């Protein structure tokens, strides 16, 4: 395969951090949504969080989120914080997994990824 580098879009050091959290749940998706609703505002106030997309696959009873943090340290603090601690202890959740990824900003900008902070 030929080099696919776009001139002016070289891959460099990655600052922003994606966090992907997935888990299985018992009960209905509607009930899970009601239980998670109170978490939305506290998550929105997490230092360093730029945004979160909430995920739901009701048929497979799988849910989670994709988060964009301004840096790896912010993502790590969130993973070690009270909100994730509560998720890990929730009796209706199982198979909890978390992965972090750097992003390739130049290519992400070409494909219109929402990687800039959203005005409050």
C-alpha positions in Angstrom: 0.0 0.0 0.0 1.3 3.4 -0.8 1.9 6.1 1.8 -1.5 7.8 2.4 -0.1 10.9 4.1 -2.0 14.0 3.1 0.5 16.9 2.6 0.3 19.3 5.6 -1.5 16.6 7.7 1.4 14.6 9.1 0.7 12.5 12.1 2.3 14.0 15.2 2.0 14.0 19.0 -1.5 13.3 20.2 -2.8 15.6 23.0 -6.5 14.9 23.2 -7.7 11.5 24.5 -10.7 9.4 23.6 -12.1 7.1 26.4 -14.4 4.3 25.4 -16.4 2.6 28.1 -18.7 -0.4 27.5 -20.7 -2.6 29.7 -23.6 -5.0 29.7 -26.7 -4.3 31.8 -29.6 -6.3 33.2 -33.2 -5.0 33.1 -34.6 -2.7 30.5 -32.8 0.1 28.7 -35.6 2.5 29.8 -34.9 1.6 33.5 -31.1 2.0 33.0 -31.7 5.4 31.4 -33.7 6.6 34.4 -31.0 5.4 36.7 -28.3 7.1 34.7 -30.1 10.4 34.1 -28.7 11.9 37.4 -25.2 11.3 36.2 -25.5 13.5 33.1 -24.9 16.9 34.8 -22.0 15.7 37.0 -20.3 14.1 34.0 -20.8 17.4 32.0 -18.8 19.2 34.7 -15.9 16.8 34.8 -12.6 18.8 34.4 -11.0 18.2 31.1 -14.1 16.6 29.4 -14.9 18.2 26.1 -17.9 15.9 25.3 -19.5 12.5 25.8 -21.7 10.5 23.5 -23.9 8.0 25.3 -24.2 4.6 23.7 -27.1 2.0 23.8 -27.7 -1.3 22.1 -30.9 -2.5 23.7 -31.0 -5.8 21.8 -27.5 -6.9 23.1 -28.1 -5.2 26.5 -24.9 -3.2 26.0 -24.3 0.4 26.8 -21.5 2.8 27.4 -20.0 6.0 26.2 -17.4 7.7 24.0 -15.7 10.6 25.7 -13.2 13.2 24.4 -10.9 14.7 27.0 -8.4 17.5 26.5 -5.5 15.3 27.6 -4.6 11.8 28.9 -4.3 13.0 32.5 -7.9 14.2 32.5 -9.2 10.9 31.2 -7.1 9.0 33.8 -8.5 11.2 36.6 -12.0 10.5 35.4 -11.3 6.7 35.3 -10.0 6.9 38.9 -12.9 9.1 40.2 -16.2 8.8 42.0 -18.4 8.5 38.9 -16.6 5.5 37.5 -16.3 4.0 41.0 -20.1 4.1 41.1 -20.4 2.5 37.7 -18.2 -0.3 38.7 -20.3 -1.0 41.8 -23.7 -0.7 40.1 -25.5 -4.1 40.6 -27.1 -4.1 37.2 -23.8 -3.6 35.2 -21.3 -6.3 34.2 -18.4 -6.8 31.8 -17.3 -3.2 32.3 -14.4 -2.3 30.0 -12.5 0.9 29.4 -10.0 1.8 26.7 -8.2 5.0 26.0 -6.9 6.2 22.6 -5.0 9.1 21.4 -6.5 10.8 18.3 -4.8 11.7 15.1 -6.0 15.3 14.9 -5.0 16.2 11.3 -6.9 13.2 9.8 -9.8 13.7 12.2 -10.2 17.3 11.1 -10.4 16.2 7.5 -13.2 13.8 8.4 -15.0 16.5 10.4 -14.6 14.9 13.9 -15.9 17.1 16.7 -12.5 17.5 18.4 -12.7 21.2 19.3 -14.3 22.3 22.6 -18.0 22.9 22.4 -19.0 26.4 23.7 -20.9 26.2 26.9 
